Amino acid sequence: MMHPTIRSFGSKDGCLTIGGKRIDRLAARAGSTPYFAYDRDHLSGRIDLIRRALPAGIHLSYAVKANPMPAVVQHLSKLVDGFDVASALEMNIVLDTVMPASHTSFAGPGKTDAELARAIAAGVMIELESSNEARRVARIGDRMGERPRVALRVNPDFQIKGSGMRMGGGPQQFGMDAELVPEALKAFEAADLDFHGFHIFAGSQNLHAEILCEAQGKIAELFLKLADGLSQPVRYLNMGGGFGIPYFDKDEPLDLARVGDNLDHLVKTRLGPNFPEARVAIELGRYIVGECGIYVARVVDKKVSRGRTYLVVDGGLHHQLAASGNFGQVIRRNYPVAIGNRMDDEDREIVSIVGCLCTPLDLLADQVELPRADVGDLVVLFQAGAYGLTASPTAFLGHPAPPEMLV
């Protein structure tokens, strides 16, 4: 049975298309395989889908770390309300777009003084991860004669079940423990930081609407608790994201409508009445771009080893670490995969698809039924729009970086 994401792409004469272009023609355009391709119209449609589901007052922010390709970020700059960056390079990419710097937030542990100074100079809001970082920001701002715009990232006192990565609850390198926030806020006022509000991001890649709704309710209540006693209005509330996409055969897509209805209720009953000046943000990365991209590699060898057939391709985990199962999977499962130039072929076989690296970890698909392929055919990995190239060990074994294109 074909994965729904594969069905969302077209084909022409048995060859997969993306952005209306055949993948074999895109290989010629790229000059080589492997390559990444992202669908411009698919991206725009994804934003439209999210907008229709979320309350009108919600600000939609794109987490650039999911896919920082400049053309993708430029395209999204006209469609989303803000960006979240996690490095100076990502910040530079965003500052080259039409998005106002004031709609960009800079999060993540371990920001250097040089990065903080660049953010302050640009007018980017810094999401503080610790009291020490707050003191450094105040010192840098004082030296520059600027009043830094800041928010506080909070490590909540609860965990979210069902997330691919838990980033809140218990000890964390992310954010300040919720119980330490009241004293920290007093220090912010004394340091004359331009405090805007709070950011709580508790987990990623969650497909369970009921869990996300429960978490958002807890986040809203924690916002109310944290703001109690503040001498200034809260202007920014980032509820994080964590919306998941279906990678594997048994995954059910997230019920986005249910999540949107819950957010609408929270905004109307809790956040809106208590924070009338606040910009309430949802921060999404994978959910925006993940299903809009493909990774294409060419078969360079086919072999049989003790009864098992292998397709060896010119790509691998150095470009697609997540698809190899080495980026957070506890039990390795296959991403959606196809022989992109044989979409209509009915003669099928069971194969494993491996990359060109000298390690048994370089496994892109294990024992999957696909159209019978041979040397020169094109293997396509789907759900490749997020955490692909820049989340992979591209320098491993010295193979060249693959081209990326937005089509």
N, C-alpha and C positions, 0 to 999 in steps of 0.2 A: 504494500500500500504506500502510495507516494505521500511524503511529508507535505503538509499544507503550504509551507514556505516554498517548496519547489514548485508547487502548482501556481503560486503567485507570480512566477516569472513566465514569460512567453517563450515560444520556440518558432523557428522558421526552417522548413526543410529538414526537420529532425535535429536542428542545432539550437541549443539554448540561446536566448537573447536576454540582454539586460539594457535598459534604457533604449529598447528598440534595436540594439546592435547585436549581431551574432558574435558569440564569444571567440570564434576562430578569426573573425575580422579584427576584434579587439586585440587578440594576440599579435596580429600583424602590426596594428597601430602601436602597441606597446614596444614592439621590437623583440620581444622574448617572452617566454614563460619562465617561472610563474608570475602572476600579477593579481592585484586586487582591483575590483571594480565596484563602484557604488552607484546606485540608481537615483538620479536627481528627482524624478517624479515620485518615486517610492518614498523618498525622504519628505517631500512636500505633503504627500498623502498621509504620512504617519503623523505629522504635526496636526493636520486637519482632524484626523481621528482623535487625537488626544484633546484638542481644543473642544471638540463636540462633547466629549465625555466629562471634562473638568468644569467646575463652576467658572463663570465669566470673570470673577474677581481674582482668580488664581494666576500668579505670574509663573510662567513656564521658563525654567532655566535649563540650559544644556551643559552637562558635565563634559568638558572638552577631553578629559582623559580617556573617554570611551573611544574617541576617534578624533585626533587632532589634525588630520589632513587639512591644510589651509583651504582648499576648494570646498570641502564639506563645511568647515566653520564659516566661510564666507557665505555660502548658500543659506545656512541656518541663521545667520545674523539678521536676516530680513524676516524670519519666521518666528523666532522665540523672543522672550522678553529680557533675557540676560544670559550670562555665561558664568560657569564656575571653573576656575583654573587651579592647577596644582603645581605649577613651576613657572619660572620666568619665561621659558620658551613658549609655553602655552599662553601666557599673558601677552607676549609680543604678537602671537598669531591673532589673538582676539582684538588687540588694540589697532590692528590693521584693518578691521572691519568697520561697518557703519554703526555698530553697537556702542552707545556711550560708555565710557570707562566707569561711570558711576553705577552701571548695571552689571558690573563684573565683580565677582567675589573670588578671593584667593584663600584656599584652604589647604590643609595638610601639615603634618608635623615636620619639624626640621627645616623651616624656612631660614635662609641665611640673612645676615644683615643687609647684604647687597640686594637680595630679592625684596626684602621689606622696604628698602629705600626706593626701589624702582616702583613698587606698588603705591607707596605714599605719594611719590612725585606724579604718578599718572592719575591719581584720584580713585584707584581701585580700593574696594572695601576688603580689609584683612579680617579673616575669620580666625580669631585667636585660639590657640590650642592649649595654652598654659599661662600661668601667672608670669613666668619668666619671659615668655614671648611678649606678653603685654608690656612688661617693663622695657624690653628692648625696643618695641614699637614706639613707646612714649619717648624714649631717649633719642631715637632717630628722628622722630617728628619734631622734637624740640630743636635738634641741631639744624634741621632743614627749614625751620620756621613754618612748619605745616602742622595742622591739627588732623591726625590720622583718622580716617573713617574705619570703624571696627565693629565687628559683631563677635559674639562668644560662641564657640562650638562647645556643646555640652555633651558629656558622656552620661547618658541616662541611667537611672537606677533600675532598669528593666532590660530584658533581652527579647528579641523578636525571633520566634521559632520559624523554621521553614526557609530561612535565607541562605543563599549560597555562601556568603561571607557575613559573619556577625561583626558589626563595627560599633557596638554599643552594649552597655551592661558589663558588670565585672571590671577588672583592671583593663585599661586600654591605652594605647599610645595616641588615640584620637580624642581630642577635646578635654575639657575639665570636668571632673566628677561633679555631678549635680549638687551634692551636699556642700561643695566648696564654693559654689557660685556666689552666695550672698556676700561673703567677705571680699571676693574678687571684684564685685561690682563697686564696692566702696573705694577700692584702690583705683578703679578706672576713673571714677569721678575726681579723685584727688590728682590724678595724672592728666586731667583735661583731655581725655580721649573722646572723640566724637562717636559715642556709643549708639548703635542703631538697633541691636536686638540679638536674637539667638538663632543658632543652627543646630538641629538635632538630626543626625543620620545614623540609623541603628542597624541597617543591614541591606544587603543587595540581592538581586536575582530571586525575588519571591513571586511565586505563581499563585499564591493563595489569597484571594480577595478578603476572606474573613479575617485572616491574620493581619493583613495590611490595614484593614479598617480598625481593628482593635489597637494596633500600634499607633495609628494616627490619632485615635482618641486619647491614648496615654500621652502622646507628644503634646497635644493641645492642653491637657490638664497640667503637664509639667511646665509649659509656657506660662500658664496662669500663676503657678506656684513661684516660678523664678522671678516673675515681674512684680510680685507683691512687695510693696514698699519702695519701688523705684521712684526717684524724684523727677524723672523725665519720661516722656512717652516712648513706647516701643514703636519703631518704624520698620522693622524687618523681622520676619519669622520664616525661617527656612525649615520646612518639614522633611527635607531629604527626599528620597524616592524609593529605590529598591524594587521597582516594578520589573518583573521577570519576563523573559521570552521563552518559548518552548524549543529547546534544543533537541530533545530526544523523543523517540516514538511515542512513549506513554505520557509525555507532558501534555497537559491541557492548558490552552492559552488563558492568560489572566482575564478575569471578568472586570474589564475596565469600567464598565457602566456602574457596577456596584461600588467600586472605589470612588468614582466621581460623585455618586449620590451621597456617599458618606462624607466626603470632603465638603460638599455643599451644605450638609447638615451642620458640620462643625463650624464652618465659616459663619453661617447664619445665627447659630445659637451660642457659640462659645468665643470664637476668635474675633469676629466682626464687632459684637457689642463691647467686648473688653479691650480690643486694640483697634480703635477706629482709624488710627493713622498708620497702621502697619501694612506693609507689602507682604502678603502671604505667598511664599514661593514653594513650588515643587521642583526638585532637581532631578532630571532624568538624563541618562546617557545611553546605556545599552538599549533601553526601550525605544528610544528615538531612532537609533542608527543600526542596531544589531541585525535586524532582518532585511536591511536594505543593501547588504553587500555580499559579494561572493569572492572566493579565492580559487583561481584557476591554475592548475599545474598540468604538465604534459607527461604522459607515460614514456619513459626512456628504456624500460626493460620489463620483461614479463618472464617469470620463472615459476617452476613447480619444485617445491621442497617437501619430500616425503608426503605427498598427497595434498599439500596445501598450495594454492595458487597465489602468487604475489604480483601486484602491479607496483613497479618502482617508479616514482615520479621525481621531477626535477625540483620540487619544493620540499616542505617538511615542517617539523616543529620549530625551526628557527624563524619561521614566518607565522605559524599557527600553533603556538604552544597550547592554547586552550583545547583545540580540536584533538591534540594528541593525548589529552587527559592529564596533563601535568600542570594545570593552572587551577587548582582548587577542587578537582573531582576526587572523591574518595574511592568510588568504584568507576572505572573507565567505561564510558558508553560512547556510541558513535554519533557524531553530528550528521545531519542530513547530507547526503552525497549523491552525485550522479555522474554518468559519463556524458559530458555536455554536448558532444557532437554525435551522440547515438540515442537521443531522447525517445525515438520511435521504435528502436530495435526490440524485438521480442525474444531473440536468442539470448539467454541469460546464464550466468554462472556465479558461483560463490568465490569471492576474492578477498584478500587483505591488501590494503593500500598503504605502502610505506614510503618514506621520504629518502633523501639522498645522503643522510648523515650516518656516520659510523657509530650508531647506538641503537639498541633494541627499543629505546623509548620513542624512536621516530616512527610512530604508528598513527596514521591518520584515519584509518577505518579498518575494523577487524571483522572478517568473515561476514561480508555484506553481499546481498544478491544484487547484481548489476548487469546491464547489457554486456555481452562478451566484448572485451576491449583488447587492443593490441598497442604496440609501440606507435607513438605519434598521436594517440587519442588524448582527449582533454578531460581530466578529472576536475569536478567542481565541488568545492565545499561551501555549504550555505551557512547562514547565521554568522557571516564573517565580517559584518560591518563594524563590530565593536570588539575591543581588546584583541585585535589581531596583530598587525605588524608591530606596533609600538609596545605591545605587551609580550613580545617574544624575543628570544636571545639571538638577534640578527647577526651578531659577530661570530657565533659559534661555527667553527670549522672554516670560516673565511669565505662563505658563498656570498655573491652579490645581493644587495637589497632588491626586492621586487618593485616594479613600477606600481603606482596607484593612479586610478583615474575616476573621475566623476562623470557619468554619462547620462 
